[in-house]
Amino acid sequence: MFEALQSRLGEIVRKIAGRGVLSPQDVEAVLREVRMALLEADVNFRVARDFVEGVRAAAVGQEVWKHLTPGQQVVKIVHQELIRLLGGAARELRVAAAPPTIILLVGLHGVGKTTTAGKLAGYLRRRGRSPLLVATDLKRPAAIRQLEIVGDQVGVPVFARHGETDPIGVARAAVEAAVADGHDVVIVDSAGRLHVDDDLMAELTGMHSALAPHEILLVLDAMAGQDAVRMAEQFGARIPLDGVVLTKLDGDARGGAALSVVATIGRPILFVGVGERPDALERFHPDRMASRILGMGDMLTLIERAEGAVSAEAAAELERKLRRHQFTFADFLEQLRQVRKMGPLEQLIEMVPGYARIREAGASVDEGQLSRVEAMIQSMTPQERDTPSVIDGSRRRRIARGSGVTVQDVNRLLKQFEQVRRLVRHADERGRGAGGTRSRTAPIPKEADRWQ
């Protein structure tokens, strides 16, 4: 999403970060480049202007040119202003004092509102909640069936009444059913339109009055650019929005909506959709997003994804096998599948600090290589996976034919796998030789049970 902006800002940052001398004129030149980078990323011109003014005021206030590292001070100020522009701090969902918590999703057709309802339900279910999805889009053909399919994918029940024409009546009945069945969250998928009109707003206003939802979340398509910002302004003028969910943040748009919507309507982004998978919904963290935009990576999100994909028991079993030098191709295949569960490889690599610079140098991530490796391992027999040394020339040719690759690809995989095993063995021997015992890294503590 922010590839072009990352590239431009990354270039600006590198030019000034190591400078030992920085004059006020240099700062002004940097600000002009930052402003152009934001406008090219489709950021609202007023938002871009205010952002630059905020950076300028902070730079003058701190007199960055008098610091020993003025370039780094400017980078720090830009980072802080980006965090402020994106909302300052992550906000959690409000929780009702007496369940159920009612969340009303609003938005136009085509922004991914129904899919987002299912993703949000799955997100809360994985965190110990008991959500109920409610279908109140009674005019769009197959809207109810779509929500039922999404609900099945995430394992969350859907309250629906086929043939009904009163969406407010359906929503009220759903809340009563949630109380009776012990659901502590009700997620209402409201009706949408091709554009904002009086009928839609009247329906949403009535829904708000009848349900008194604890959260009204506007679902916006991040790839819509300034249209998304205008849509947010139109909704915000008619109903009391509490926050925003941005979908398709993994797309190839310039990202202006994400940088403009908070400042435009004064409401935070709570969640972002980062893919098509049912679990591809994440809490929005302004500080982490600002770091990504400046090419500083996002290790915290990467760690959270790893924790979600790999259980503590599986990690302990893998550690045991590595220490005993029992790591096999079967284990490697399992690890490969767990990595793929974390999301697209390109998306994961982008979270590593410094990757933007590597990408600019021409490096690329071949997602298909993972599929080819998986196919090669699956073409092996159980004996070959456990004991790669038995794989002779004829077996390599059979594996290559079975997986649709060349013998050279198979040879490369076997060589790399053996190198990894030698590296692990060498590291283990050095660790034991340093004092007889190996140091253990303390596990990263999970957050308390809350709306993460």
N, C-alpha and C positions, 0 to 999 in steps of 0.2 A: 504493500500500500504506500509506504513512504520512501520507496527506493530512490526516486528522483530528488526528493527533499533531503534525504540522507546524504546523497552524493554531493549536492550543492553545499549544504551546511558543513559536511565533513571536510570539504575542500577549504571552506572559509576558516574552520576551526584549526586545521593543520597549518594554515598560513600564519596564524597569529599566536598559536599556543606556545611556540618556543621562542617568541620574540623577547629579547631583553629590554628593548626600548619601544614604547608605544605612545605616540603623541595624540592629542585630542583629534587631530585631523585623521589619523589612522583609524581611530574609533568610528568617526563619521563615515569613512569609506567602508568599514566593515558593516555598519548599520545599513548602508545603502544596498550592499550585497545581500544581507539577510532579508531586507524588505522585498527585493526582487525574487529571492528564492521562495518566500512565502506566497507572493502573488502568483508565481509560476506553478505553485502547488495548489492553486485554486482556493487559497484562503481569502475570506472576505476582506475587501480592501480596508474597511474601517478597523477590523480586527488586526490586520497586519500593521496598520499605522499606529494603533494603540500599543501593540507589542513592541515596536521599535522605540516608541516614546518611553515605555517602561524601562527598556534596556538602557537608553540614553540617560534617563534620570538616575538610575542606579549607578551607572558608570561615572557620572559627574559627582554623585554623592560620595562615592568611595574613592574618587580621584585615582582611578586604576593606573594611570600613567606614572604614578609615584611609587607603585609597588615594585618589588624585585622581579615578580613574574606577571607583568600586566596582561600578557596574552591569555594566560590561564585564568586571570581574574575575569576577563571578558567572557570566556567560555563558561565560567561558573555562573555569571550573571545571566547569560543566555539560557543556560539550563534551568536556573531558578524561574525565569520569566516564562519558559515553556511549561513548567509545572503549574504555575499560576494560571496560564492561559487554558490549560487542560482541566482546571478545576481545583487544583491545590492538593487535595487529599482524597483518597478513595472513601466512598461512603457506603455503608452497609444498608441493606434493606431494613425498613422499619418492621418491627414485630408487634403484633396486637397483644395487648395486656390479657385479653381473653380470646383464645382461638375461635374461629380461624382468622389468619391474616389474609386480607383480600387484595389481590394485585390485578389491576385492570390494564391490559395492553391495548394501545390505540395506534392507529397508523393507516396509511393508504394501502390499496392493493399492490402487490408485487414487491413489497419491502422485506418480506420474510417474517411477517408477524405470527402466522400460525406455526411455522417451524420454530421460531424463537420461543413461543409459548411452551412447546414440547421440550426444547433444550433447557429452558429455565426450570421446568418441572423436574427433568432428570437431574439437573444440577442440585436442586434442593433435596431431592430424594437421596442422592449419594451422600448428603450431609445430615442424614437422619430425620428429615422431615417427611410428612405424609401429605403430598399435594394432591389436589383434584383439579383436573382441567375442565373448563366449561366452554361449550361451543355456543356462541350467541350470534355468529354470522349466519343468519337464516336466509339471506337473499342470494349469496353467491353459490352457484351450482357446485355440489360436492365439497363445500367448505367443511361441513360436519364430518364427512367421511375422511377428509384429509387430516383433521385433528385426531380422529380415532386411530388412523394409521400411525401418526406421530406419537400418540400416547402409547400404542403397543410397542413401538421401538424403544421407548425409555422406561417402560414398565409402570406407567401411571394411568389410573382409570380416567375415563372421560365421561362427564355428565352431558348428555345430549337428549333432545326431544325432537325426533324427526316429525316434520309436518307442522310444527308450531310456527306462529308468526309474530309472537311477542317476545323479543329478546330480553326485555327487562324482567318479564315473568319467569323466563327460563333461568336467568341469573339469580333471582330471589329463591327459586326452588332449589337451585344448586347449592346455595349457602345453607339452606335448611338441611339438605342431604349431607353436606360436609359435617355439620354439627352432629347429626345423628350417627354418622359412620366413623367419626373420630379423625377426620382430616384436619390438619392444622394450617393448611395453606390452600387458598382457592385462587386459581389463575384463570381469569376471564379473557378469552380470545374474542374481542369485539369485532363488529363489522367494519369493513373498510370501503373505500370508494376509489374511483380513478382519480378524483381530485376532491379537495375540501369543498363541501357544500352545506347548505343549511340543514338538510335532512340528516346528514351524518352527525353534525354537531348537536342537533336536537336530541338524537338518540343517545349520544355519549353523555350529554348533560343530564338526561333522564337516568342513565345508568349510574352516573356519579351520585345523584340525589338518592337513588334507591339503595345503593350498596354502601355508600360512604367508604370507598376503598382506602386502604392504608397507603397504597402506592399507585399512582397513575404513571405508567411508563410509556413514552413515545418511542416507537420502533422506527428507525430511519435507515435507509440504505446508504452506506458510506460511499458507494460509487456514484451517487447522484450529485455529488458536488454541491454547488450553491443552491440547486433545487431542494436539496435536503434541508438546508438552512432556512430557505423561504417556507418550506412546509412546517418546520419547527416553529417559526414565528406565527404562522396561521393557526396552528393547534394551540400554541401557548396563549394566544389572544382570546381564545374561546373557552378553554377548560384549564383547570389548575394542574398543570403537569408537575410531577415530582422528580422526574429523571428521564434519561434517554438510554435506549439500547441501540448500539450501532451494529448493523449486520454487514457481512461481506468485507470485513476489515482485511481479509487475506487477498482481496482482489487487486487489480492492477491500476486502480484509479490514483489520483494524485494526493488524496488524503485531506483536502481542504475542509471537508465537512467535519472531520474529527477535531480539527484545530479551530473551527469557527463556531460550532454549535453551542458550546458552553458559554462563551462570551456573548453570543447573540441572544439566547433566551434565559441566561442566568440559572440554568439547571444542570446538575452534574451528569456525566456519563456513568452509568452503573455497571453495564455489561457490554461486551463486544463479542460478536460472532466471528470466529476465526476459521471456519471451514464448514463442510457439508455434514460431517459426522454428527450423530446425535449428542455427543459430549463436547462438541466444539464451541463452547460458550465459556468465557472467562470474565472474572471481575476486572473492571477497568481501574488501573493504578496510574494516575497522572505522572508520578515520578518515574515509573518504569517506562512508560511510553515516551517521556521526554528523553530518557537515556537511549532508547532505541533510535529515536529520530536523530540524535547526535552521534550515532554509531558507537555508543558505549556499551551496547549489549543489554541483556536482561536476564541475568543468571537466576534471580529469584523465581521468575516465572518458569524457567527451564527446570529448576529443582522441583517446583510444585508439580509440573507435568510428570517428571520422573517418579515422584512419590505416588502420583495417581495411577501410573502405569505398572509399577513394580511394587509388590507387597514386601513387607519387612521379612517375611518368611522366605520368599523367593530370593531376596538379596542375601540373606544369611546362608542359604543353600549354595548360591553361586560362590560366595566367599569361601565356603568350606571346600568346594570342588577346586577352586583355583589354588588354594593352599596345598591341597593334596595332589595337585597336578593331574586332576581327573576331568579337566574341561574338554568336552568333546564337541563335534559338529552338531550334535543334537542340542547341546546347551547353547551353542552359538546361534542356532536357528531360533531357539526360544527367545534369546536376547534380541535378535533382529526383529522378531515380531513385536516384542515389547516396545522397542524404539519406534516402530511404525505406528503403534497405538498412540504415541505421544503427539502425532501430527506429521504433516509433510516435512521431509528432511530439510528443504530450503528454509522453512519457517523456523525450525529448531536451530539451524546453523546461524541464522540471523540474530539469535539471542546471545551468541558468543561475542564478547567484546573484541573489537578489531576486525570482525568479519567483513564489514563494509569496505575496508581498505583492501582486503584480499580480493573481494569481488571486483573492485575497480581495476585490479591488476590483471583481470581476465579469468580468474578462477571461477568455476561453476560447479553446481551440485547436480549429479546425475541420479535422479530419483529411480530411474529404471535399473540402475546397477544393483540396488537392493533386491529388486524382483529377480534379476538374473542370478544373484548369489543364492537367494531362497530356492530358485528352481534347481540349481546345481546340487544343493544339499538334499533336497527332496528326491533327486535322482539317484542318491546313494543308497546302498543297502544299510540295514542297522549295523552290520559288522564294519562297514566302511566308515560310518559316522563315528563309531567308537574307537576304531583303530585305523586312522588314515594311512598308516604305513603300508597297509595291504593293497593300496590303490596303485596298481601297475599300469602299464601302457594301455592294455586292452580295456581295463576298467575305466580309465580316463576317457577313452574314446566312447564308451557306452554312456558315461555320465554326460559327456558333451552332446551326444545325439539326443539323449532323453530330456535335456534342458534347453536345447536349441541354441547352444553357444559353441565356441571353438574349443579345441583341446588346449590351446594357449590360455584361454580364460580359466579352464579347470586347473591348469598348472599354476597360474597366478594365484588362484584362491588357496590352493594347497600350500604354496610357499608363504603367503601372507599369514595363513592360520598357524603354521609352524613358527613363524617369526613372533607372533603374538604369544604363543605358549612359551617360547624361550625367554621372551622379555619378562613374562610373569614369573617364570622360574628364577631368573636372575634377580629380579626385584625381591622375591621372597627370600632368597639366600642372603642377599645383602642385608635385609631387615633382620634376619636371625643372627647374622654375624656381628651386627652392631651392638649386641648386648644380650643375645639369647632370647629376648622377648620382642614381640612386635608391638608397636604403638597402635592403639586403636583410636580412630577419629570418632569423637562423640557424635551421635546421630543428631540430625537437624530436628529440633522439636517441632511438632505439628502445632498449628494454632488451636486455641481452645475451641470447643464446640460452639460455633457461632455462624452467623450468616457471612461466609467468606466471600 
